[in-house]
Every structure is written in C-alpha cells, then in structure tokens.
C-alpha cells in the first residue's frame, strides 16, 4: 500500500496557484482511478482510498502538511518509504519533473513539515517544476500566484505525465518510474512540436 500526498493549500482560491501543483496532480489521479475524496476531520485531510494506494490532500495549509501526512501514515500503517510526496519545486523549470527516493526539503516548507513529523528523509517524492520567480517578485508571492495563460498547456502536460508516473510507481515501482520520467522535458517537446 502507498500513500500519495498532494501538497498544497485547501480552498478554491489556492487551487490553481503554483504551490498547489502537487495537490492538483493527486486530485487528477483520483479522477483517473475513479476514487472519491472524503473529508476526514481527525486526519485533517481529504482522503480517497484505493486498492493499491491511499490518496491524501492535507487540509492543514502547506506549512503544516506533516500533521496530516503523519496522521495518515499512522492510521493506515504505511511506512515512510511508501509515502510519495507530490509537490511543486522552484529549482526545476516548468515542464520538468523529478522522482526521488529520498532527500531534504530543498527549502520547501510543506516538505520540511512532513520530514520533521515523520523524523526521516527516507521519503520518496515527485517534484513538479514551477521555475524561479522573475526579478522583483518574492518567492511567497510567486508560489501563491496562478500560472500565466501561456503556461497552461505545459501545466496540463505536466499533470498528465505526473499521473502516468504515479500509476507506474503503483504498477512497476519507484526505480522504473524514475528511469521513465526523470529525463522528460515537456518544454523541449513543445518547442520541437512547434517547428
């Protein structure tokens, strides 16, 4: 059994922001698997239970994500190495994603919260690139801003590919998903398609 946690902030005003890309990916996976989210007040999360995975969307706000994730790992008895954190990443450009078996927070406060609550860095993650803010825009303002209209086609492809990657993790494991998806550059594919 896996726990796939899509990090983000609850509420419609945050849904389309850069910081909620991981949340959107896990929500889309639930749609594809025909799973329904239900609010679990004791876990402070939306939970969708499947045969191979429990999908989780924290209702704690980003910086306290660890509370919901740790509660769910305890409730479902899922070890940290079977928890996939799906989240936005400033160090990857939009159009890139990276699957890692472990690692630090990279300055991501939601990830830092999960690592602190679970007491380990041995937690797999699926990082979805959002790129760095343009000059003059602070990181908090940038991550809480929506994608620009011209970025949306790439965002849709990232979401589609992230769902495929999560399905590969379920069917064939983390190493196979890493070999298939860590070298994909959607922006490169877009440029080649435009020629």
Secondary structure in CASP SS format (residue, H / E / C, confidence):
PFRMAT SS
TARGET T0000
AUTHOR 0000-0000-0000
METHOD secondary structure of the structure
MODEL  1
X C 1.00
X E 1.00
X E 1.00
X E 1.00
X E 1.00
X E 1.00
X C 1.00
X C 1.00
X C 1.00
X C 1.00
X C 1.00
X C 1.00
X C 1.00
X C 1.00
X C 1.00
X C 1.00
X E 1.00
X H 1.00
X H 1.00
X H 1.00
X H 1.00
X H 1.00
X H 1.00
X H 1.00
X H 1.00
X H 1.00
X H 1.00
X H 1.00
X H 1.00
X H 1.00
X H 1.00
X H 1.00
X C 1.00
X C 1.00
X C 1.00
X C 1.00
X C 1.00
X E 1.00
X E 1.00
X E 1.00
X C 1.00
X C 1.00
X C 1.00
X C 1.00
X E 1.00
X E 1.00
X E 1.00
X E 1.00
X E 1.00
X C 1.00
X C 1.00
X C 1.00
X E 1.00
X E 1.00
X E 1.00
X E 1.00
X E 1.00
X E 1.00
X C 1.00
X C 1.00
X C 1.00
X H 1.00
X H 1.00
X H 1.00
X H 1.00
X H 1.00
X H 1.00
X H 1.00
X H 1.00
X H 1.00
X H 1.00
X H 1.00
X H 1.00
X H 1.00
X H 1.00
X H 1.00
X C 1.00
X C 1.00
X C 1.00
X H 1.00
X H 1.00
X H 1.00
X E 1.00
X E 1.00
X E 1.00
X E 1.00
X E 1.00
X E 1.00
X E 1.00
X C 1.00
X C 1.00
X C 1.00
X C 1.00
X C 1.00
X C 1.00
X E 1.00
X E 1.00
X E 1.00
X E 1.00
X E 1.00
X C 1.00
X C 1.00
X C 1.00
X C 1.00
X C 1.00
X C 1.00
X C 1.00
X C 1.00
X H 1.00
X H 1.00
X H 1.00
X H 1.00
X H 1.00
X H 1.00
X H 1.00
X H 1.00
X H 1.00
X H 1.00
X C 1.00
X C 1.00
X C 1.00
X C 1.00
X C 1.00
X C 1.00
X E 1.00
X E 1.00
X E 1.00
X E 1.00
X E 1.00
X C 1.00
X C 1.00
X C 1.00
X C 1.00
X C 1.00
X C 1.00
X C 1.00
X C 1.00
X C 1.00
X H 1.00
X H 1.00
X H 1.00
X H 1.00
X H 1.00
X C 1.00
X C 1.00
X E 1.00
X C 1.00
X C 1.00
X H 1.00
X H 1.00
X H 1.00
X H 1.00
X H 1.00
X H 1.00
X H 1.00
X H 1.00
X H 1.00
X H 1.00
X H 1.00
X H 1.00
X H 1.00
X H 1.00
X H 1.00
X H 1.00
X H 1.00
X H 1.00
X H 1.00
X H 1.00
X H 1.00
X H 1.00
X H 1.00
X H 1.00
X C 1.00
X H 1.00
X H 1.00
X H 1.00
X H 1.00
X H 1.00
X H 1.00
X H 1.00
X H 1.00
X C 1.00
X C 1.00
X C 1.00
X E 1.00
X H 1.00
X H 1.00
X H 1.00
X H 1.00
X H 1.00
X H 1.00
X H 1.00
X H 1.00
X H 1.00
X C 1.00
END
